[in-house]
Amino acid sequence: MTAGGRKEPSRDHYYWLTAFLAARGAQTTTCRAIAAFIAFCGVIPLALAFGSPSPSGTWDRWVAVVGGVAAFAMAASWLRSRWPSRIASEVCVVVGSLYTAVATLIQGDPVVGLLGSTAFAIVGGFVALFHSMRLLMFMWLVGGATIVVLAVRIAETNPALAVCGALLVALVNAFVVFACRTLLRSINSESMFDDVEPLTSLLTRDAFAEKVATLMSSRARGDDRYLAVAVVNLDSFSLLQDMAGVVAANRARVAIGQQLRETVRRVAVLAHVADAEFFIADILTSDDPSPLLERVRGTIATSPSRLTASIGVVSTPLSPLAGHPPYDVLDELLAIATTAMRQARREGGNRVQQVLSPALAVLARPSGGAWESEESA
């Protein structure tokens, strides 16, 4: 628990942070940085294995070579087009921790090995950000044992150097982990994420309503554009969850959320409001939203999960909405879009059902009055 009583992400922590990075366009950069760190940590032991001082024998050199190849293979897994799964990431942590331990212990000079053990800080920082405390404790156990063994070797000739070196390396590792956990708590704070659904980093229903209401209220009365509101429901999502499990279902939602973000315009409002449901709102220059929604339907169908979507969309002229309570307007538009979505599902799914320029009940009420008085106040 954090100080404010909010739980840190646990089971969905890895995918939550993945979505957070994707929402800010940082996923690709992060993948490349992680790959570079892994490759760099694999190069150093290889360089030392054939340099001076070198490991104690040919067998140790082969261990360094095998570990280096494994490091390059793990680095390559982070350069693929898809973000690695949580299990694949955990395997990288376990292998990386063990390889770091072996690579430092086989050094002929234990001082060099102790210096190399600072690489545990890189692994620890990654685990602190992306994974659970259980995995972090495993990494610390391996790292702590390695540092103690190296310190004992150094103490045979220089006890003071052994104690100071071990403490310095331990403090570096502890500080990096502390800094990363503090950063994680900060970006998961109540104030920052009240409006964001944790798994996909898309807007919540309330935040969606607020942004769309602001969008409608900011438009001039003479605006000749159209407001399109869509309800996107994933077909057979519950079946996927039952057959493949919660982790696979969460992975599908994260991937689809990211693809929707890349498909809609940057100014569009996008929300994840239920397990299998997303909302989209955008201002269009035409009363026909089908080009946008067909792109949305197509991008979901080509996602890694191969799910399809039933989409209901309503499009209405923007100018008549001026002066009417935007939240009431949006509630009615969402109700119409939801009905259209259900009709699309009844017709077999994987289709778009449109409602163009419907007669809205909220527009039959006199505009102004309490709403305009409240707004002008």
Sequence and secondary structure as in RCSB ss.txt:
>XXXX:A:sequence
MTAGGRKEPSRDHYYWLTAFLAARGAQTTTCRAIAAFIAFCGVIPLALAFGSPSPSGTWDRWVAVVGGVAAFAMA
ASWLRSRWPSRIASEVCVVVGSLYTAVATLIQGDPVVGLLGSTAFAIVGGFVALFHSMRLLMFMWLVGGATIVVL
AVRIAETNPALAVCGALLVALVNAFVVFACRTLLRSINSESMFDDVEPLTSLLTRDAFAEKVATLMSSRARGDDR
YLAVAVVNLDSFSLLQDMAGVVAANRARVAIGQQLRETVRRVAVLAHVADAEFFIADILTSDDPSPLLERVRGTI
ATSPSRLTASIGVVSTPLSPLAGHPPYDVLDELLAIATTAMRQARREGGNRVQQVLSPALAVLARPSGGAWESEE
SA
>XXXX:A:secstr
  TTS     TTHHHHHHHHHHHTT HHHHHHHHHHHHHHHHHHHHHHHTSSS  SSHHHHHHHHHHHHHHHHHH
HHTTSSS   HHHHHHHHHHHHHHHHHHHHT SSHHHHHHHTTHHHHHHHHHHHHS HHHHHHHHHHHHHHHHHH
HHHHHTT HHHHHHHHHHHHHHHHHHHHHHHHHHHHHT HHHHTTB TTT  B HHHHHHHHHHHHHTS TT   
EEEEEEEEETTHHHHHHHH HHHHHHHHHHHHHHHHHHS TTSEEEEEETTEEEEEEEESSS  HHHHHHHHHHH
HTSTT   EEEEEEEEESGGGTTS HHHHHHHHHHHHHHHHHHHHHTTSSEEEEEES   GGGGS SSTHHHHHH
H 
